[in-house]
């Protein structure tokens, strides 16, 4: 598959050992902050990529189970899942919108329409724009660190929490590429995108904006993953993440 004509990419392909689509790595010469990839940095993407696909797949399956209840059971099914936490109370338009963007994101990842670019900047974790195939990964993406300070032993020098955090970041940026971006094409003003606890607050106060905020989708996917999909060797870590979400809810 060719790179977009407006970019000059150098694509690196890795052997697929997992059965999932292999992440693609590019180098954009014209971008003043773009730098070549090194093997250690690519590992962060290789560990996070299949987790991001699993998160989206589990989220899409959850939405399918909600819709399978029929019109009389949609509201009760929605409100009994993490969908209510991250997108507010049920209504039909909200449910359809969330389902549509999750499916678009999963389809884009499974078809391998994403190219990762390494950027030598510290201001963000990652960045992407609407309709793009490129996700720019900043220096903070490659710094191991605990997400919400939950303990667990690291596999291959990358903590489980870093892998989950990075997978969530990939989901966040893919959601941007399929249509949800800050700026004039959404109801959220430029530079008013909400993250973390603020995204949780957004779902409570203004649910219609929560369905247009990329971090709500990423945190929803993480929430679904730790509650239904992820099986950690150390159950302490899973319980810790649940406790942090509940603590954030209680403080709002």
Order of alpha helices (4+ residues) and beta strands (2+ residues): beta-alpha-alpha-alpha-alpha-beta-beta-beta-alpha-alpha-alpha-alpha-alpha
